[in-house]
């Protein structure tokens, strides 16, 4: 019997139960909203800074899942 899928499902549930993960996900969403808002209103430098922060946050989250 293949238990690989069961282990993956358990690990995903364990990952999303952490309070840190919730804050990371909220940070990514807030950064994405701020990024869109910055580019819409023409703040190019702020948008680029937020884009870098967004990439860093997503990278940290991916590294944590591994």
N, CA, C, O and CB atoms as a CASP TS submission, in Angstrom:
PFRMAT TS
TARGET T0000
AUTHOR 0000-0000-0000
METHOD Language model
MODEL 1
PARENT N/A
ATOM      1  N   UNK     1       0.843  -1.180   0.000  1.00  0.00           N
ATOM      2  CA  UNK     1       0.000   0.000   0.000  1.00  0.00           C
ATOM      3  C   UNK     1       0.889   1.244   0.000  1.00  0.00           C
ATOM      4  O   UNK     1       1.877   1.308   0.731  1.00  0.00           O
ATOM      5  CB  UNK     1      -0.959  -0.002   1.222  1.00  0.00           C
ATOM      6  N   UNK     2       0.536   2.216  -0.813  1.00  0.00           N
ATOM      7  CA  UNK     2       1.322   3.445  -0.922  1.00  0.00           C
ATOM      8  C   UNK     2       0.824   4.467   0.102  1.00  0.00           C
ATOM      9  O   UNK     2      -0.321   4.916   0.041  1.00  0.00           O
ATOM     10  CB  UNK     2       1.241   4.027  -2.362  1.00  0.00           C
ATOM     11  N   UNK     3       1.691   4.823   1.032  1.00  0.00           N
ATOM     12  CA  UNK     3       1.303   5.786   2.071  1.00  0.00           C
ATOM     13  C   UNK     3       1.892   7.167   1.821  1.00  0.00           C
ATOM     14  O   UNK     3       1.814   8.041   2.685  1.00  0.00           O
ATOM     15  CB  UNK     3       1.741   5.286   3.439  1.00  0.00           C
ATOM     16  N   UNK     4       2.473   7.369   0.659  1.00  0.00           N
ATOM     17  CA  UNK     4       3.108   8.653   0.360  1.00  0.00           C
ATOM     18  C   UNK     4       2.094   9.792   0.374  1.00  0.00           C
ATOM     19  O   UNK     4       2.356  10.848   0.950  1.00  0.00           O
ATOM     20  CB  UNK     4       3.807   8.595  -0.998  1.00  0.00           C
ATOM     21  N   UNK     5       0.933   9.585  -0.259  1.00  0.00           N
ATOM     22  CA  UNK     5      -0.087  10.636  -0.291  1.00  0.00           C
ATOM     23  C   UNK     5      -0.606  10.962   1.101  1.00  0.00           C
ATOM     24  O   UNK     5      -0.857  12.126   1.413  1.00  0.00           O
ATOM     25  CB  UNK     5      -1.244  10.220  -1.186  1.00  0.00           C
ATOM     26  N   UNK     6      -0.768   9.954   1.932  1.00  0.00           N
ATOM     27  CA  UNK     6      -1.235  10.187   3.298  1.00  0.00           C
ATOM     28  C   UNK     6      -0.221  11.021   4.069  1.00  0.00           C
ATOM     29  O   UNK     6      -0.599  11.918   4.824  1.00  0.00           O
ATOM     30  CB  UNK     6      -1.488   8.852   4.021  1.00  0.00           C
ATOM     31  N   UNK     7       1.067  10.732   3.884  1.00  0.00           N
ATOM     32  CA  UNK     7       2.096  11.507   4.573  1.00  0.00           C
ATOM     33  C   UNK     7       2.132  12.947   4.076  1.00  0.00           C
ATOM     34  O   UNK     7       2.336  13.870   4.865  1.00  0.00           O
ATOM     35  CB  UNK     7       3.464  10.856   4.387  1.00  0.00           C
ATOM     36  N   UNK     8       1.937  13.145   2.785  1.00  0.00           N
ATOM     37  CA  UNK     8       1.934  14.497   2.226  1.00  0.00           C
ATOM     38  C   UNK     8       0.752  15.286   2.779  1.00  0.00           C
ATOM     39  O   UNK     8       0.905  16.450   3.149  1.00  0.00           O
ATOM     40  CB  UNK     8       1.878  14.453   0.679  1.00  0.00           C
ATOM     41  N   UNK     9      -0.425  14.663   2.839  1.00  0.00           N
ATOM     42  CA  UNK     9      -1.598  15.362   3.361  1.00  0.00           C
ATOM     43  C   UNK     9      -1.398  15.743   4.818  1.00  0.00           C
ATOM     44  O   UNK     9      -1.785  16.837   5.229  1.00  0.00           O
ATOM     45  CB  UNK     9      -2.850  14.498   3.211  1.00  0.00           C
ATOM     46  N   UNK    10      -0.803  14.860   5.602  1.00  0.00           N
ATOM     47  CA  UNK    10      -0.548  15.167   7.002  1.00  0.00           C
ATOM     48  C   UNK    10       0.445  16.315   7.129  1.00  0.00           C
ATOM     49  O   UNK    10       0.275  17.188   7.979  1.00  0.00           O
ATOM     50  CB  UNK    10      -0.026  13.930   7.735  1.00  0.00           C
ATOM     51  N   UNK    11       1.480  16.322   6.292  1.00  0.00           N
ATOM     52  CA  UNK    11       2.472  17.384   6.396  1.00  0.00           C
ATOM     53  C   UNK    11       1.874  18.732   6.001  1.00  0.00           C
ATOM     54  O   UNK    11       2.218  19.749   6.603  1.00  0.00           O
ATOM     55  CB  UNK    11       3.685  17.067   5.519  1.00  0.00           C
ATOM     56  N   UNK    12       0.982  18.764   5.000  1.00  0.00           N
ATOM     57  CA  UNK    12       0.341  20.027   4.621  1.00  0.00           C
ATOM     58  C   UNK    12      -0.537  20.542   5.753  1.00  0.00           C
ATOM     59  O   UNK    12      -0.549  21.741   6.032  1.00  0.00           O
ATOM     60  CB  UNK    12      -0.496  19.851   3.341  1.00  0.00           C
ATOM     61  N   UNK    13      -1.270  19.647   6.406  1.00  0.00           N
ATOM     62  CA  UNK    13      -2.102  20.072   7.532  1.00  0.00           C
ATOM     63  C   UNK    13      -1.236  20.621   8.653  1.00  0.00           C
ATOM     64  O   UNK    13      -1.591  21.617   9.283  1.00  0.00           O
ATOM     65  CB  UNK    13      -2.960  18.906   8.046  1.00  0.00           C
ATOM     66  N   UNK    14      -0.111  19.983   8.904  1.00  0.00           N
ATOM     67  CA  UNK    14       0.793  20.426   9.961  1.00  0.00           C
ATOM     68  C   UNK    14       1.391  21.788   9.628  1.00  0.00           C
ATOM     69  O   UNK    14       1.566  22.620  10.518  1.00  0.00           O
ATOM     70  CB  UNK    14       1.908  19.398  10.178  1.00  0.00           C
ATOM     71  N   UNK    15       1.704  22.022   8.369  1.00  0.00           N
ATOM     72  CA  UNK    15       2.307  23.291   7.964  1.00  0.00           C
ATOM     73  C   UNK    15       1.337  24.444   8.207  1.00  0.00           C
ATOM     74  O   UNK    15       1.733  25.479   8.741  1.00  0.00           O
ATOM     75  CB  UNK    15       2.723  23.245   6.482  1.00  0.00           C
ATOM     76  N   UNK    16       0.075  24.278   7.823  1.00  0.00           N
ATOM     77  CA  UNK    16      -0.870  25.383   7.903  1.00  0.00           C
ATOM     78  C   UNK    16      -1.448  25.589   9.296  1.00  0.00           C
ATOM     79  O   UNK    16      -2.212  26.533   9.498  1.00  0.00           O
ATOM     80  CB  UNK    16      -1.983  25.158   6.936  1.00  0.00           C
ATOM     81  N   UNK    17      -1.118  24.758  10.244  1.00  0.00           N
ATOM     82  CA  UNK    17      -1.606  24.961  11.605  1.00  0.00           C
ATOM     83  C   UNK    17      -0.725  25.919  12.388  1.00  0.00           C
ATOM     84  O   UNK    17      -1.133  26.410  13.440  1.00  0.00           O
ATOM     85  CB  UNK    17      -1.693  23.636  12.331  1.00  0.00           C
ATOM     86  N   UNK    18       0.439  26.186  11.908  1.00  0.00           N
ATOM     87  CA  UNK    18       1.359  27.061  12.616  1.00  0.00           C
ATOM     88  C   UNK    18       0.906  28.515  12.497  1.00  0.00           C
ATOM     89  O   UNK    18       0.466  28.953  11.434  1.00  0.00           O
ATOM     90  CB  UNK    18       2.788  26.896  12.073  1.00  0.00           C
ATOM     91  N   UNK    19       1.017  29.249  13.592  1.00  0.00           N
ATOM     92  CA  UNK    19       0.656  30.663  13.589  1.00  0.00           C
ATOM     93  C   UNK    19       1.603  31.445  12.694  1.00  0.00           C
ATOM     94  O   UNK    19       1.187  32.401  12.040  1.00  0.00           O
ATOM     95  CB  UNK    19       0.675  31.234  15.017  1.00  0.00           C
ATOM     96  N   UNK    20       2.872  31.051  12.656  1.00  0.00           N
ATOM     97  CA  UNK    20       3.844  31.724  11.797  1.00  0.00           C
ATOM     98  C   UNK    20       3.427  31.651  10.335  1.00  0.00           C
ATOM     99  O   UNK    20       3.573  32.624   9.595  1.00  0.00           O
ATOM    100  CB  UNK    20       5.232  31.109  11.977  1.00  0.00           C
ATOM    101  N   UNK    21       2.910  30.506   9.919  1.00  0.00           N
ATOM    102  CA  UNK    21       2.477  30.346   8.529  1.00  0.00           C
ATOM    103  C   UNK    21       1.325  31.277   8.195  1.00  0.00           C
ATOM    104  O   UNK    21       1.263  31.832   7.098  1.00  0.00           O
ATOM    105  CB  UNK    21       2.070  28.903   8.262  1.00  0.00           C
ATOM    106  N   UNK    22       0.426  31.445   9.133  1.00  0.00           N
ATOM    107  CA  UNK    22      -0.705  32.343   8.893  1.00  0.00           C
ATOM    108  C   UNK    22      -0.210  33.768   8.695  1.00  0.00           C
ATOM    109  O   UNK    22      -0.686  34.479   7.810  1.00  0.00           O
ATOM    110  CB  UNK    22      -1.711  32.282  10.062  1.00  0.00           C
ATOM    111  N   UNK    23       0.755  34.188   9.525  1.00  0.00           N
ATOM    112  CA  UNK    23       1.290  35.539   9.381  1.00  0.00           C
ATOM    113  C   UNK    23       2.081  35.702   8.089  1.00  0.00           C
ATOM    114  O   UNK    23       2.045  36.767   7.473  1.00  0.00           O
ATOM    115  CB  UNK    23       2.170  35.883  10.569  1.00  0.00           C
ATOM    116  N   UNK    24       2.795  34.660   7.674  1.00  0.00           N
ATOM    117  CA  UNK    24       3.538  34.732   6.412  1.00  0.00           C
ATOM    118  C   UNK    24       2.567  34.857   5.241  1.00  0.00           C
ATOM    119  O   UNK    24       2.784  35.666   4.339  1.00  0.00           O
ATOM    120  CB  UNK    24       4.443  33.482   6.232  1.00  0.00           C
ATOM    121  N   UNK    25       1.502  34.067   5.252  1.00  0.00           N
ATOM    122  CA  UNK    25       0.516  34.130   4.170  1.00  0.00           C
ATOM    123  C   UNK    25      -0.172  35.496   4.152  1.00  0.00           C
ATOM    124  O   UNK    25      -0.376  36.074   3.085  1.00  0.00           O
ATOM    125  CB  UNK    25      -0.533  33.002   4.324  1.00  0.00           C
ATOM    126  N   UNK    26      -0.530  36.012   5.333  1.00  0.00           N
ATOM    127  CA  UNK    26      -1.143  37.336   5.390  1.00  0.00           C
ATOM    128  C   UNK    26      -0.175  38.413   4.910  1.00  0.00           C
ATOM    129  O   UNK    26      -0.587  39.372   4.258  1.00  0.00           O
ATOM    130  CB  UNK    26      -1.609  37.645   6.812  1.00  0.00           C
ATOM    131  N   UNK    27       1.110  38.257   5.231  1.00  0.00           N
ATOM    132  CA  UNK    27       2.123  39.199   4.757  1.00  0.00           C
ATOM    133  C   UNK    27       2.253  39.180   3.248  1.00  0.00           C
ATOM    134  O   UNK    27       2.385  40.229   2.617  1.00  0.00           O
ATOM    135  CB  UNK    27       3.461  38.891   5.387  1.00  0.00           C
ATOM    136  N   UNK    28       2.217  37.993   2.668  1.00  0.00           N
ATOM    137  CA  UNK    28       2.293  37.875   1.209  1.00  0.00           C
ATOM    138  C   UNK    28       1.080  38.544   0.563  1.00  0.00           C
ATOM    139  O   UNK    28       1.222  39.269  -0.421  1.00  0.00           O
ATOM    140  CB  UNK    28       2.378  36.386   0.784  1.00  0.00           C
ATOM    141  N   UNK    29      -0.104  38.304   1.110  1.00  0.00           N
ATOM    142  CA  UNK    29      -1.315  38.912   0.548  1.00  0.00           C
ATOM    143  C   UNK    29      -1.312  40.429   0.703  1.00  0.00           C
ATOM    144  O   UNK    29      -1.693  41.151  -0.218  1.00  0.00           O
ATOM    145  CB  UNK    29      -2.557  38.328   1.217  1.00  0.00           C
ATOM    146  N   UNK    30      -0.881  40.913   1.869  1.00  0.00           N
ATOM    147  CA  UNK    30      -0.825  42.356   2.090  1.00  0.00           C
ATOM    148  C   UNK    30       0.200  43.010   1.174  1.00  0.00           C
ATOM    149  O   UNK    30      -0.043  44.087   0.631  1.00  0.00           O
ATOM    150  CB  UNK    30      -0.493  42.661   3.550  1.00  0.00           C
ATOM    151  N   UNK    31       1.346  42.357   1.005  1.00  0.00           N
ATOM    152  CA  UNK    31       2.368  42.878   0.097  1.00  0.00           C
ATOM    153  C   UNK    31       1.852  42.910  -1.337  1.00  0.00           C
ATOM    154  O   UNK    31       2.113  43.864  -2.070  1.00  0.00           O
ATOM    155  CB  UNK    31       3.646  42.029   0.181  1.00  0.00           C
ATOM    156  N   UNK    32       1.127  41.882  -1.739  1.00  0.00           N
ATOM    157  CA  UNK    32       0.587  41.847  -3.101  1.00  0.00           C
ATOM    158  C   UNK    32      -0.412  42.986  -3.313  1.00  0.00           C
ATOM    159  O   UNK    32      -0.395  43.637  -4.358  1.00  0.00           O
ATOM    160  CB  UNK    32      -0.088  40.485  -3.380  1.00  0.00           C
ATOM    161  N   UNK    33      -1.269  43.226  -2.340  1.00  0.00           N
ATOM    162  CA  UNK    33      -2.228  44.328  -2.437  1.00  0.00           C
ATOM    163  C   UNK    33      -1.501  45.671  -2.505  1.00  0.00           C
ATOM    164  O   UNK    33      -1.853  46.525  -3.319  1.00  0.00           O
ATOM    165  CB  UNK    33      -3.199  44.306  -1.237  1.00  0.00           C
ATOM    166  N   UNK    34      -0.494  45.861  -1.661  1.00  0.00           N
ATOM    167  CA  UNK    34       0.272  47.108  -1.666  1.00  0.00           C
ATOM    168  C   UNK    34       1.023  47.291  -2.976  1.00  0.00           C
ATOM    169  O   UNK    34       1.143  48.407  -3.482  1.00  0.00           O
ATOM    170  CB  UNK    34       1.252  47.136  -0.496  1.00  0.00           C
ATOM    171  N   UNK    35       1.526  46.194  -3.520  1.00  0.00           N
ATOM    172  CA  UNK    35       2.250  46.245  -4.789  1.00  0.00           C
ATOM    173  C   UNK    35       1.327  46.716  -5.915  1.00  0.00           C
ATOM    174  O   UNK    35       1.697  47.592  -6.697  1.00  0.00           O
ATOM    175  CB  UNK    35       2.847  44.862  -5.128  1.00  0.00           C
ATOM    176  N   UNK    36       0.148  46.145  -5.995  1.00  0.00           N
ATOM    177  CA  UNK    36      -0.814  46.550  -7.021  1.00  0.00           C
ATOM    178  C   UNK    36      -1.197  48.018  -6.836  1.00  0.00           C
ATOM    179  O   UNK    36      -1.259  48.775  -7.804  1.00  0.00           O
ATOM    180  CB  UNK    36      -2.076  45.653  -6.971  1.00  0.00           C
ATOM    181  N   UNK    37      -1.451  48.411  -5.603  1.00  0.00           N
ATOM    182  CA  UNK    37      -1.822  49.795  -5.295  1.00  0.00           C
ATOM    183  C   UNK    37      -0.713  50.764  -5.697  1.00  0.00           C
ATOM    184  O   UNK    37      -0.992  51.835  -6.235  1.00  0.00           O
ATOM    185  CB  UNK    37      -2.135  49.945  -3.800  1.00  0.00           C
ATOM    186  N   UNK    38       0.547  50.392  -5.438  1.00  0.00           N
ATOM    187  CA  UNK    38       1.679  51.263  -5.780  1.00  0.00           C
ATOM    188  C   UNK    38       1.810  51.452  -7.282  1.00  0.00           C
ATOM    189  O   UNK    38       2.009  52.572  -7.754  1.00  0.00           O
ATOM    190  CB  UNK    38       2.977  50.690  -5.220  1.00  0.00           C
ATOM    191  N   UNK    39       1.701  50.368  -8.034  1.00  0.00           N
ATOM    192  CA  UNK    39       1.838  50.481  -9.481  1.00  0.00           C
ATOM    193  C   UNK    39       0.659  51.226 -10.113  1.00  0.00           C
ATOM    194  O   UNK    39       0.840  51.945 -11.096  1.00  0.00           O
ATOM    195  CB  UNK    39       1.966  49.097 -10.097  1.00  0.00           C
ATOM    196  N   UNK    40      -0.544  51.061  -9.558  1.00  0.00           N
ATOM    197  CA  UNK    40      -1.716  51.744 -10.103  1.00  0.00           C
ATOM    198  C   UNK    40      -1.571  53.257  -9.954  1.00  0.00           C
ATOM    199  O   UNK    40      -1.935  54.011 -10.856  1.00  0.00           O
ATOM    200  CB  UNK    40      -3.000  51.258  -9.401  1.00  0.00           C
ATOM    201  N   UNK    41      -1.040  53.696  -8.819  1.00  0.00           N
ATOM    202  CA  UNK    41      -0.918  55.128  -8.579  1.00  0.00           C
ATOM    203  C   UNK    41       0.435  55.692  -8.985  1.00  0.00           C
ATOM    204  O   UNK    41       0.738  56.839  -8.656  1.00  0.00           O
ATOM    205  CB  UNK    41      -1.163  55.419  -7.134  1.00  0.00           C
ATOM    206  N   UNK    42       1.252  54.925  -9.687  1.00  0.00           N
ATOM    207  CA  UNK    42       2.461  55.441 -10.296  1.00  0.00           C
ATOM    208  C   UNK    42       3.671  55.550  -9.398  1.00  0.00           C
ATOM    209  O   UNK    42       4.626  56.245  -9.746  1.00  0.00           O
ATOM    210  CB  UNK    42       2.183  56.738 -10.839  1.00  0.00           C
ATOM    211  N   UNK    43       3.665  54.896  -8.272  1.00  0.00           N
ATOM    212  CA  UNK    43       4.820  54.931  -7.376  1.00  0.00           C
ATOM    213  C   UNK    43       5.755  53.784  -7.752  1.00  0.00           C
ATOM    214  O   UNK    43       5.710  52.711  -7.151  1.00  0.00           O
ATOM    215  CB  UNK    43       4.379  54.829  -5.873  1.00  0.00           C
ATOM    216  N   UNK    44       6.584  54.019  -8.733  1.00  0.00           N
ATOM    217  CA  UNK    44       7.406  52.959  -9.310  1.00  0.00           C
ATOM    218  C   UNK    44       8.446  52.436  -8.327  1.00  0.00           C
ATOM    219  O   UNK    44       8.613  51.223  -8.201  1.00  0.00           O
ATOM    220  CB  UNK    44       8.094  53.458 -10.561  1.00  0.00           C
ATOM    221  N   UNK    45       9.143  53.317  -7.633  1.00  0.00           N
ATOM    222  CA  UNK    45      10.202  52.882  -6.712  1.00  0.00           C
ATOM    223  C   UNK    45       9.602  52.079  -5.558  1.00  0.00           C
ATOM    224  O   UNK    45      10.140  51.037  -5.181  1.00  0.00           O
ATOM    225  CB  UNK    45      10.990  54.102  -6.163  1.00  0.00           C
ATOM    226  N   UNK    46       8.491  52.559  -4.998  1.00  0.00           N
ATOM    227  CA  UNK    46       7.828  51.816  -3.923  1.00  0.00           C
ATOM    228  C   UNK    46       7.343  50.460  -4.426  1.00  0.00           C
ATOM    229  O   UNK    46       7.415  49.464  -3.705  1.00  0.00           O
ATOM    230  CB  UNK    46       6.646  52.624  -3.354  1.00  0.00           C
ATOM    231  N   UNK    47       6.855  50.422  -5.652  1.00  0.00           N
ATOM    232  CA  UNK    47       6.404  49.159  -6.232  1.00  0.00           C
ATOM    233  C   UNK    47       7.532  48.169  -6.401  1.00  0.00           C
ATOM    234  O   UNK    47       7.357  46.976  -6.155  1.00  0.00           O
ATOM    235  CB  UNK    47       5.748  49.402  -7.559  1.00  0.00           C
ATOM    236  N   UNK    48       8.695  48.654  -6.822  1.00  0.00           N
ATOM    237  CA  UNK    48       9.851  47.766  -6.983  1.00  0.00           C
ATOM    238  C   UNK    48      10.311  47.235  -5.634  1.00  0.00           C
ATOM    239  O   UNK    48      10.646  46.057  -5.513  1.00  0.00           O
ATOM    240  CB  UNK    48      11.007  48.501  -7.685  1.00  0.00           C
ATOM    241  N   UNK    49      10.331  48.098  -4.612  1.00  0.00           N
ATOM    242  CA  UNK    49      10.716  47.655  -3.266  1.00  0.00           C
ATOM    243  C   UNK    49       9.736  46.602  -2.765  1.00  0.00           C
ATOM    244  O   UNK    49      10.151  45.588  -2.203  1.00  0.00           O
ATOM    245  CB  UNK    49      10.768  48.853  -2.283  1.00  0.00           C
ATOM    246  N   UNK    50       8.439  46.831  -2.962  1.00  0.00           N
ATOM    247  CA  UNK    50       7.440  45.851  -2.535  1.00  0.00           C
ATOM    248  C   UNK    50       7.550  44.550  -3.314  1.00  0.00           C
ATOM    249  O   UNK    50       7.318  43.474  -2.764  1.00  0.00           O
ATOM    250  CB  UNK    50       6.044  46.423  -2.690  1.00  0.00           C
ATOM    251  N   UNK    51       7.901  44.642  -4.584  1.00  0.00           N
ATOM    252  CA  UNK    51       8.084  43.437  -5.391  1.00  0.00           C
ATOM    253  C   UNK    51       9.228  42.588  -4.844  1.00  0.00           C
ATOM    254  O   UNK    51       9.118  41.364  -4.770  1.00  0.00           O
ATOM    255  CB  UNK    51       8.352  43.809  -6.857  1.00  0.00           C
ATOM    256  N   UNK    52      10.319  43.236  -4.465  1.00  0.00           N
ATOM    257  CA  UNK    52      11.451  42.509  -3.874  1.00  0.00           C
ATOM    258  C   UNK    52      11.032  41.870  -2.553  1.00  0.00           C
ATOM    259  O   UNK    52      11.377  40.719  -2.284  1.00  0.00           O
ATOM    260  CB  UNK    52      12.660  43.458  -3.654  1.00  0.00           C
ATOM    261  N   UNK    53      10.290  42.611  -1.727  1.00  0.00           N
ATOM    262  CA  UNK    53       9.811  42.047  -0.459  1.00  0.00           C
ATOM    263  C   UNK    53       8.888  40.858  -0.692  1.00  0.00           C
ATOM    264  O   UNK    53       8.947  39.870   0.040  1.00  0.00           O
ATOM    265  CB  UNK    53       9.084  43.117   0.359  1.00  0.00           C
ATOM    266  N   UNK    54       8.045  40.950  -1.699  1.00  0.00           N
ATOM    267  CA  UNK    54       7.126  39.854  -2.029  1.00  0.00           C
ATOM    268  C   UNK    54       7.898  38.599  -2.431  1.00  0.00           C
ATOM    269  O   UNK    54       7.575  37.497  -1.987  1.00  0.00           O
ATOM    270  CB  UNK    54       6.172  40.275  -3.164  1.00  0.00           C
ATOM    271  N   UNK    55       8.905  38.767  -3.261  1.00  0.00           N
ATOM    272  CA  UNK    55       9.716  37.629  -3.696  1.00  0.00           C
ATOM    273  C   UNK    55      10.442  37.008  -2.511  1.00  0.00           C
ATOM    274  O   UNK    55      10.542  35.784  -2.417  1.00  0.00           O
ATOM    275  CB  UNK    55      10.727  38.062  -4.772  1.00  0.00           C
ATOM    276  N   UNK    56      10.949  37.837  -1.610  1.00  0.00           N
ATOM    277  CA  UNK    56      11.639  37.324  -0.421  1.00  0.00           C
ATOM    278  C   UNK    56      10.669  36.548   0.460  1.00  0.00           C
ATOM    279  O   UNK    56      11.001  35.461   0.933  1.00  0.00           O
ATOM    280  CB  UNK    56      12.280  38.478   0.381  1.00  0.00           C
ATOM    281  N   UNK    57       9.468  37.094   0.688  1.00  0.00           N
ATOM    282  CA  UNK    57       8.485  36.397   1.519  1.00  0.00           C
ATOM    283  C   UNK    57       8.081  35.052   0.924  1.00  0.00           C
ATOM    284  O   UNK    57       7.979  34.061   1.646  1.00  0.00           O
ATOM    285  CB  UNK    57       7.253  37.264   1.706  1.00  0.00           C
ATOM    286  N   UNK    58       7.854  35.012  -0.367  1.00  0.00           N
ATOM    287  CA  UNK    58       7.488  33.754  -1.015  1.00  0.00           C
ATOM    288  C   UNK    58       8.644  32.767  -0.935  1.00  0.00           C
ATOM    289  O   UNK    58       8.423  31.577  -0.710  1.00  0.00           O
ATOM    290  CB  UNK    58       7.086  33.993  -2.485  1.00  0.00           C
ATOM    291  N   UNK    59       9.869  33.241  -1.115  1.00  0.00           N
ATOM    292  CA  UNK    59      11.047  32.378  -0.997  1.00  0.00           C
ATOM    293  C   UNK    59      11.190  31.797   0.397  1.00  0.00           C
ATOM    294  O   UNK    59      11.496  30.615   0.555  1.00  0.00           O
ATOM    295  CB  UNK    59      12.301  33.148  -1.356  1.00  0.00           C
ATOM    296  N   UNK    60      10.969  32.630   1.416  1.00  0.00           N
ATOM    297  CA  UNK    60      11.047  32.151   2.800  1.00  0.00           C
ATOM    298  C   UNK    60       9.988  31.088   3.051  1.00  0.00           C
ATOM    299  O   UNK    60      10.263  30.074   3.692  1.00  0.00           O
ATOM    300  CB  UNK    60      10.877  33.321   3.796  1.00  0.00           C
ATOM    301  N   UNK    61       8.780  31.315   2.550  1.00  0.00           N
ATOM    302  CA  UNK    61       7.706  30.352   2.764  1.00  0.00           C
ATOM    303  C   UNK    61       8.006  29.027   2.072  1.00  0.00           C
ATOM    304  O   UNK    61       7.748  27.962   2.635  1.00  0.00           O
ATOM    305  CB  UNK    61       6.379  30.917   2.263  1.00  0.00           C
ATOM    306  N   UNK    62       8.545  29.082   0.865  1.00  0.00           N
ATOM    307  CA  UNK    62       8.901  27.855   0.148  1.00  0.00           C
ATOM    308  C   UNK    62      10.017  27.122   0.876  1.00  0.00           C
ATOM    309  O   UNK    62       9.975  25.899   1.002  1.00  0.00           O
ATOM    310  CB  UNK    62       9.326  28.172  -1.299  1.00  0.00           C
ATOM    311  N   UNK    63      11.017  27.861   1.357  1.00  0.00           N
ATOM    312  CA  UNK    63      12.122  27.226   2.093  1.00  0.00           C
ATOM    313  C   UNK    63      11.610  26.579   3.376  1.00  0.00           C
ATOM    314  O   UNK    63      12.116  25.532   3.779  1.00  0.00           O
ATOM    315  CB  UNK    63      13.223  28.260   2.423  1.00  0.00           C
ATOM    316  N   UNK    64      10.622  27.181   4.020  1.00  0.00           N
ATOM    317  CA  UNK    64      10.079  26.618   5.252  1.00  0.00           C
ATOM    318  C   UNK    64       9.329  25.318   4.981  1.00  0.00           C
ATOM    319  O   UNK    64       9.352  24.399   5.800  1.00  0.00           O
ATOM    320  CB  UNK    64       9.153  27.625   5.933  1.00  0.00           C
ATOM    321  N   UNK    65       8.658  25.242   3.820  1.00  0.00           N
ATOM    322  CA  UNK    65       7.902  24.034   3.496  1.00  0.00           C
ATOM    323  C   UNK    65       8.820  22.868   3.171  1.00  0.00           C
ATOM    324  O   UNK    65       8.428  21.714   3.342  1.00  0.00           O
ATOM    325  CB  UNK    65       6.967  24.294   2.327  1.00  0.00           C
ATOM    326  N   UNK    66      10.026  23.141   2.710  1.00  0.00           N
ATOM    327  CA  UNK    66      10.940  22.061   2.310  1.00  0.00           C
ATOM    328  C   UNK    66      11.537  21.396   3.482  1.00  0.00           C
ATOM    329  O   UNK    66      12.328  20.466   3.328  1.00  0.00           O
ATOM    330  CB  UNK    66      12.030  22.570   1.428  1.00  0.00           C
TER
END
